């Protein structure tokens, strides 16, 4: 099965996550099929905390990929960010 999930990167106590499409049998930080974006929970100031290619997420979900619960939440946040006008 193909899943859309987070792959952890970054240093100790400074997490950084890539949103990736991967085979469910591969390791968390192992090989993946495609990188769809990133999530930086430690973003401060002008740094971008979340970027998701929503068109690619829709494509992979359309061909049967399952979203992890955390990725599902992040995609919802990204949709709200793109729908709201930039101030």
ZALUM-527930 format. One record per atom (N, C-alpha, C): x, y, z; residue number from 1; residue in three letters. Coordinates in nm, 2 decimals. Atoms other than C-alpha are relative to their C-alpha. Layout:
N
+--------+--------+--------+-----+---------+
!      X !      Y !      Z ! num ! residuo !
+--------+--------+--------+-----+---------+
!      X !      Y !      Z ! NUM !     ALA !
...
+--------+--------+--------+-----+---------+
END
This chain:
87
+--------+--------+--------+-----+---------+
!      X !      Y !      Z ! num ! residuo !
+--------+--------+--------+-----+---------+
!   0.08 !  -0.12 !   0.00 !   1 !     UNK !
!   0.00 !   0.00 !   0.00 !   1 !     UNK !
!   0.09 !   0.12 !   0.00 !   1 !     UNK !
!  -0.08 !  -0.12 !   0.00 !   2 !     UNK !
!   0.12 !   0.35 !  -0.07 !   2 !     UNK !
!  -0.07 !   0.10 !   0.10 !   2 !     UNK !
!   0.05 !  -0.09 !  -0.10 !   3 !     UNK !
!   0.09 !   0.61 !   0.21 !   3 !     UNK !
!   0.07 !   0.13 !  -0.02 !   3 !     UNK !
!  -0.06 !  -0.13 !  -0.01 !   4 !     UNK !
!   0.15 !   0.98 !   0.24 !   4 !     UNK !
!   0.02 !   0.03 !   0.15 !   4 !     UNK !
!  -0.04 !  -0.01 !  -0.14 !   5 !     UNK !
!   0.34 !   1.04 !   0.56 !   5 !     UNK !
!   0.11 !   0.09 !   0.02 !   5 !     UNK !
!  -0.11 !  -0.09 !  -0.03 !   6 !     UNK !
!   0.60 !   1.24 !   0.74 !   6 !     UNK !
!   0.13 !  -0.08 !   0.01 !   6 !     UNK !
!  -0.14 !   0.06 !  -0.01 !   7 !     UNK !
!   0.98 !   1.16 !   0.71 !   7 !     UNK !
!   0.08 !   0.11 !   0.08 !   7 !     UNK !
!  -0.07 !  -0.09 !  -0.08 !   8 !     UNK !
!   1.18 !   1.32 !   0.99 !   8 !     UNK !
!   0.14 !   0.03 !  -0.04 !   8 !     UNK !
!  -0.14 !  -0.05 !   0.03 !   9 !     UNK !
!   1.49 !   1.53 !   0.94 !   9 !     UNK !
!   0.03 !   0.09 !   0.11 !   9 !     UNK !
!  -0.04 !  -0.10 !  -0.10 !  10 !     UNK !
!   1.67 !   1.80 !   1.13 !  10 !     UNK !
!   0.09 !  -0.06 !   0.10 !  10 !     UNK !
!  -0.10 !   0.04 !  -0.10 !  11 !     UNK !
!   1.89 !   1.79 !   1.43 !  11 !     UNK !
!  -0.08 !  -0.04 !   0.13 !  11 !     UNK !
!   0.07 !   0.03 !  -0.13 !  12 !     UNK !
!   1.82 !   1.68 !   1.79 !  12 !     UNK !
!  -0.07 !   0.12 !   0.05 !  12 !     UNK !
!   0.08 !  -0.11 !  -0.06 !  13 !     UNK !
!   1.55 !   1.89 !   1.95 !  13 !     UNK !
!  -0.04 !   0.11 !  -0.10 !  13 !     UNK !
!   0.04 !  -0.09 !   0.11 !  14 !     UNK !
!   1.50 !   2.07 !   1.61 !  14 !     UNK !
!  -0.06 !  -0.08 !  -0.12 !  14 !     UNK !
!   0.06 !   0.09 !   0.11 !  15 !     UNK !
!   1.26 !   1.85 !   1.40 !  15 !     UNK !
!  -0.03 !   0.08 !  -0.12 !  15 !     UNK !
!   0.05 !  -0.05 !   0.13 !  16 !     UNK !
!   1.19 !   1.91 !   1.04 !  16 !     UNK !
!  -0.05 !  -0.12 !  -0.08 !  16 !     UNK !
!   0.06 !   0.11 !   0.07 !  17 !     UNK !
!   0.96 !   1.69 !   0.84 !  17 !     UNK !
!  -0.03 !   0.02 !  -0.15 !  17 !     UNK !
!   0.04 !   0.00 !   0.14 !  18 !     UNK !
!   0.92 !   1.61 !   0.47 !  18 !     UNK !
!  -0.13 !  -0.08 !  -0.01 !  18 !     UNK !
!   0.12 !   0.07 !   0.03 !  19 !     UNK !
!   0.58 !   1.51 !   0.35 !  19 !     UNK !
!   0.03 !  -0.08 !  -0.13 !  19 !     UNK !
!  -0.05 !   0.09 !   0.11 !  20 !     UNK !
!   0.65 !   1.21 !   0.13 !  20 !     UNK !
!  -0.11 !  -0.10 !  -0.04 !  20 !     UNK !
!   0.08 !   0.12 !   0.04 !  21 !     UNK !
!   0.47 !   0.94 !  -0.07 !  21 !     UNK !
!   0.09 !  -0.12 !   0.00 !  21 !     UNK !
!  -0.09 !   0.12 !  -0.01 !  22 !     UNK !
!   0.62 !   0.60 !   0.02 !  22 !     UNK !
!  -0.08 !  -0.12 !   0.01 !  22 !     UNK !
!   0.06 !   0.14 !  -0.02 !  23 !     UNK !
!   0.55 !   0.23 !   0.02 !  23 !     UNK !
!  -0.01 !  -0.02 !   0.16 !  23 !     UNK !
!   0.02 !   0.02 !  -0.14 !  24 !     UNK !
!   0.41 !   0.14 !   0.36 !  24 !     UNK !
!   0.10 !  -0.09 !   0.07 !  24 !     UNK !
!  -0.10 !   0.10 !  -0.06 !  25 !     UNK !
!   0.67 !  -0.13 !   0.41 !  25 !     UNK !
!   0.14 !   0.07 !   0.01 !  25 !     UNK !
!  -0.13 !  -0.07 !  -0.01 !  26 !     UNK !
!   0.96 !   0.12 !   0.38 !  26 !     UNK !
!   0.02 !   0.07 !   0.13 !  26 !     UNK !
!  -0.03 !  -0.06 !  -0.13 !  27 !     UNK !
!   1.13 !   0.27 !   0.68 !  27 !     UNK !
!  -0.05 !   0.15 !   0.00 !  27 !     UNK !
!   0.05 !  -0.14 !  -0.02 !  28 !     UNK !
!   1.01 !   0.61 !   0.82 !  28 !     UNK !
!   0.08 !   0.10 !  -0.08 !  28 !     UNK !
!  -0.09 !  -0.09 !   0.06 !  29 !     UNK !
!   1.31 !   0.79 !   0.69 !  29 !     UNK !
!   0.07 !  -0.06 !  -0.12 !  29 !     UNK !
!  -0.06 !   0.07 !   0.11 !  30 !     UNK !
!   1.39 !   0.55 !   0.41 !  30 !     UNK !
!  -0.04 !   0.05 !  -0.13 !  30 !     UNK !
!   0.03 !  -0.04 !   0.14 !  31 !     UNK !
!   1.32 !   0.55 !   0.04 !  31 !     UNK !
!  -0.15 !   0.05 !  -0.01 !  31 !     UNK !
!   0.13 !  -0.05 !   0.02 !  32 !     UNK !
!   1.02 !   0.74 !  -0.09 !  32 !     UNK !
!  -0.02 !   0.01 !  -0.15 !  32 !     UNK !
!   0.03 !  -0.01 !   0.14 !  33 !     UNK !
!   0.84 !   0.78 !  -0.42 !  33 !     UNK !
!   0.01 !   0.15 !  -0.05 !  33 !     UNK !
!   0.00 !  -0.14 !   0.04 !  34 !     UNK !
!   0.79 !   1.16 !  -0.43 !  34 !     UNK !
!  -0.01 !   0.08 !   0.13 !  34 !     UNK !
!   0.01 !  -0.10 !  -0.11 !  35 !     UNK !
!   0.83 !   1.46 !  -0.19 !  35 !     UNK !
!  -0.11 !   0.10 !  -0.04 !  35 !     UNK !
!   0.12 !  -0.08 !   0.03 !  36 !     UNK !
!   0.51 !   1.66 !  -0.17 !  36 !     UNK !
!   0.01 !   0.14 !   0.08 !  36 !     UNK !
!  -0.01 !  -0.13 !  -0.08 !  37 !     UNK !
!   0.62 !   1.94 !   0.08 !  37 !     UNK !
!   0.08 !  -0.02 !   0.12 !  37 !     UNK !
!  -0.07 !   0.01 !  -0.12 !  38 !     UNK !
!   0.75 !   2.00 !   0.42 !  38 !     UNK !
!  -0.08 !   0.06 !   0.11 !  38 !     UNK !
!   0.06 !  -0.05 !  -0.12 !  39 !     UNK !
!   0.64 !   2.08 !   0.78 !  39 !     UNK !
!   0.12 !   0.04 !   0.10 !  39 !     UNK !
!  -0.11 !  -0.04 !  -0.09 !  40 !     UNK !
!   0.87 !   2.28 !   1.01 !  40 !     UNK !
!  -0.07 !   0.05 !   0.13 !  40 !     UNK !
!   0.07 !  -0.04 !  -0.12 !  41 !     UNK !
!   0.71 !   2.29 !   1.36 !  41 !     UNK !
!   0.08 !   0.11 !   0.08 !  41 !     UNK !
!  -0.08 !  -0.10 !  -0.08 !  42 !     UNK !
!   1.00 !   2.51 !   1.49 !  42 !     UNK !
!   0.01 !   0.13 !  -0.08 !  42 !     UNK !
!  -0.01 !  -0.13 !   0.08 !  43 !     UNK !
!   0.95 !   2.79 !   1.23 !  43 !     UNK !
!  -0.03 !   0.12 !   0.08 !  43 !     UNK !
!   0.02 !  -0.12 !  -0.08 !  44 !     UNK !
!   0.98 !   3.13 !   1.38 !  44 !     UNK !
!   0.02 !   0.12 !  -0.10 !  44 !     UNK !
!  -0.02 !  -0.12 !   0.08 !  45 !     UNK !
!   0.95 !   3.48 !   1.24 !  45 !     UNK !
!  -0.06 !  -0.01 !  -0.14 !  45 !     UNK !
!   0.05 !   0.00 !   0.14 !  46 !     UNK !
!   0.93 !   3.50 !   0.86 !  46 !     UNK !
!   0.02 !  -0.14 !  -0.07 !  46 !     UNK !
!  -0.02 !   0.13 !   0.06 !  47 !     UNK !
!   1.01 !   3.13 !   0.80 !  47 !     UNK !
!  -0.13 !  -0.06 !  -0.03 !  47 !     UNK !
!   0.12 !   0.07 !   0.04 !  48 !     UNK !
!   0.76 !   2.92 !   0.63 !  48 !     UNK !
!  -0.01 !  -0.13 !   0.07 !  48 !     UNK !
!   0.02 !   0.12 !  -0.08 !  49 !     UNK !
!   0.62 !   2.65 !   0.85 !  49 !     UNK !
!  -0.06 !  -0.12 !  -0.07 !  49 !     UNK !
!   0.07 !   0.11 !   0.07 !  50 !     UNK !
!   0.42 !   2.44 !   0.61 !  50 !     UNK !
!  -0.01 !   0.04 !  -0.15 !  50 !     UNK !
!   0.02 !  -0.01 !   0.15 !  51 !     UNK !
!   0.43 !   2.39 !   0.23 !  51 !     UNK !
!  -0.04 !  -0.13 !  -0.05 !  51 !     UNK !
!   0.05 !   0.12 !   0.05 !  52 !     UNK !
!   0.22 !   2.13 !   0.06 !  52 !     UNK !
!  -0.05 !   0.02 !  -0.14 !  52 !     UNK !
!   0.05 !   0.00 !   0.14 !  53 !     UNK !
!   0.16 !   2.06 !  -0.31 !  53 !     UNK !
!  -0.13 !  -0.07 !   0.00 !  53 !     UNK !
!   0.13 !   0.06 !  -0.02 !  54 !     UNK !
!  -0.21 !   2.01 !  -0.28 !  54 !     UNK !
!  -0.05 !  -0.07 !  -0.13 !  54 !     UNK !
!   0.04 !   0.07 !   0.13 !  55 !     UNK !
!  -0.25 !   1.91 !  -0.65 !  55 !     UNK !
!   0.06 !  -0.14 !   0.00 !  55 !     UNK !
!  -0.06 !   0.14 !   0.00 !  56 !     UNK !
!  -0.01 !   1.62 !  -0.60 !  56 !     UNK !
!  -0.06 !  -0.08 !   0.11 !  56 !     UNK !
!   0.07 !   0.08 !  -0.11 !  57 !     UNK !
!  -0.18 !   1.52 !  -0.27 !  57 !     UNK !
!  -0.13 !  -0.05 !  -0.06 !  57 !     UNK !
!   0.13 !   0.04 !   0.06 !  58 !     UNK !
!  -0.51 !   1.51 !  -0.46 !  58 !     UNK !
!   0.02 !  -0.11 !  -0.10 !  58 !     UNK !
!  -0.03 !   0.11 !   0.10 !  59 !     UNK !
!  -0.35 !   1.30 !  -0.74 !  59 !     UNK !
!   0.02 !  -0.13 !   0.07 !  59 !     UNK !
!  -0.04 !   0.13 !  -0.07 !  60 !     UNK !
!  -0.20 !   1.04 !  -0.50 !  60 !     UNK !
!  -0.12 !  -0.05 !   0.07 !  60 !     UNK !
!   0.12 !   0.05 !  -0.06 !  61 !     UNK !
!  -0.52 !   1.02 !  -0.30 !  61 !     UNK !
!  -0.10 !  -0.06 !  -0.10 !  61 !     UNK !
!   0.09 !   0.05 !   0.10 !  62 !     UNK !
!  -0.71 !   0.97 !  -0.62 !  62 !     UNK !
!   0.04 !  -0.13 !  -0.05 !  62 !     UNK !
!  -0.04 !   0.13 !   0.05 !  63 !     UNK !
!  -0.50 !   0.67 !  -0.72 !  63 !     UNK !
!   0.01 !  -0.10 !   0.12 !  63 !     UNK !
!   0.01 !   0.10 !  -0.10 !  64 !     UNK !
!  -0.54 !   0.51 !  -0.38 !  64 !     UNK !
!   0.09 !   0.01 !   0.12 !  64 !     UNK !
!  -0.10 !  -0.02 !  -0.12 !  65 !     UNK !
!  -0.27 !   0.65 !  -0.14 !  65 !     UNK !
!  -0.08 !   0.04 !   0.12 !  65 !     UNK !
!   0.06 !  -0.04 !  -0.13 !  66 !     UNK !
!  -0.37 !   0.67 !   0.22 !  66 !     UNK !
!   0.08 !   0.11 !   0.07 !  66 !     UNK !
!  -0.07 !  -0.10 !  -0.07 !  67 !     UNK !
!  -0.29 !   0.98 !   0.42 !  67 !     UNK !
!   0.01 !  -0.04 !   0.15 !  67 !     UNK !
!  -0.01 !   0.02 !  -0.14 !  68 !     UNK !
!  -0.16 !   0.94 !   0.77 !  68 !     UNK !
!  -0.08 !   0.11 !   0.08 !  68 !     UNK !
!   0.09 !  -0.10 !  -0.07 !  69 !     UNK !
!  -0.37 !   1.12 !   1.04 !  69 !     UNK !
!   0.07 !   0.14 !   0.01 !  69 !     UNK !
!  -0.07 !  -0.13 !  -0.01 !  70 !     UNK !
!  -0.10 !   1.39 !   1.09 !  70 !     UNK !
!   0.00 !   0.07 !  -0.13 !  70 !     UNK !
!   0.00 !  -0.06 !   0.13 !  71 !     UNK !
!  -0.07 !   1.45 !   0.72 !  71 !     UNK !
!  -0.14 !   0.05 !  -0.04 !  71 !     UNK !
!   0.14 !  -0.04 !   0.03 !  72 !     UNK !
!  -0.45 !   1.47 !   0.69 !  72 !     UNK !
!  -0.03 !   0.13 !   0.07 !  72 !     UNK !
!   0.02 !  -0.12 !  -0.08 !  73 !     UNK !
!  -0.45 !   1.74 !   0.96 !  73 !     UNK !
!   0.08 !   0.12 !  -0.07 !  73 !     UNK !
!  -0.09 !  -0.10 !   0.06 !  74 !     UNK !
!  -0.16 !   1.93 !   0.79 !  74 !     UNK !
!  -0.06 !   0.04 !  -0.14 !  74 !     UNK !
!   0.06 !  -0.04 !   0.12 !  75 !     UNK !
!  -0.33 !   1.92 !   0.45 !  75 !     UNK !
!  -0.12 !   0.09 !   0.02 !  75 !     UNK !
!   0.11 !  -0.08 !  -0.03 !  76 !     UNK !
!  -0.64 !   2.06 !   0.60 !  76 !     UNK !
!   0.04 !   0.14 !   0.04 !  76 !     UNK !
!  -0.06 !  -0.13 !  -0.03 !  77 !     UNK !
!  -0.43 !   2.35 !   0.75 !  77 !     UNK !
!   0.04 !   0.07 !  -0.13 !  77 !     UNK !
!  -0.05 !  -0.06 !   0.12 !  78 !     UNK !
!  -0.27 !   2.41 !   0.41 !  78 !     UNK !
!  -0.12 !   0.05 !  -0.09 !  78 !     UNK !
!   0.11 !  -0.04 !   0.08 !  79 !     UNK !
!  -0.61 !   2.43 !   0.24 !  79 !     UNK !
!  -0.06 !   0.13 !   0.06 !  79 !     UNK !
!   0.05 !  -0.12 !  -0.07 !  80 !     UNK !
!  -0.72 !   2.69 !   0.50 !  80 !     UNK !
!   0.09 !   0.12 !  -0.03 !  80 !     UNK !
!  -0.10 !  -0.11 !   0.03 !  81 !     UNK !
!  -0.40 !   2.89 !   0.44 !  81 !     UNK !
!  -0.02 !   0.05 !  -0.14 !  81 !     UNK !
!   0.01 !  -0.05 !   0.14 !  82 !     UNK !
!  -0.45 !   2.90 !   0.06 !  82 !     UNK !
!  -0.13 !   0.06 !  -0.02 !  82 !     UNK !
!   0.13 !  -0.05 !   0.02 !  83 !     UNK !
!  -0.82 !   2.98 !   0.09 !  83 !     UNK !
!  -0.01 !   0.14 !   0.06 !  83 !     UNK !
!   0.01 !  -0.13 !  -0.07 !  84 !     UNK !
!  -0.76 !   3.28 !   0.33 !  84 !     UNK !
!   0.09 !   0.10 !  -0.08 !  84 !     UNK !
!  -0.09 !  -0.10 !   0.07 !  85 !     UNK !
!  -0.63 !   3.60 !   0.16 !  85 !     UNK !
!   0.11 !   0.04 !   0.08 !  85 !     UNK !
!  -0.12 !  -0.04 !  -0.07 !  86 !     UNK !
!  -0.28 !   3.70 !   0.24 !  86 !     UNK !
!  -0.01 !   0.14 !   0.05 !  86 !     UNK !
!   0.02 !  -0.13 !  -0.05 !  87 !     UNK !
!  -0.27 !   4.00 !   0.47 !  87 !     UNK !
!   0.13 !   0.08 !  -0.02 !  87 !     UNK !
+--------+--------+--------+-----+---------+
END
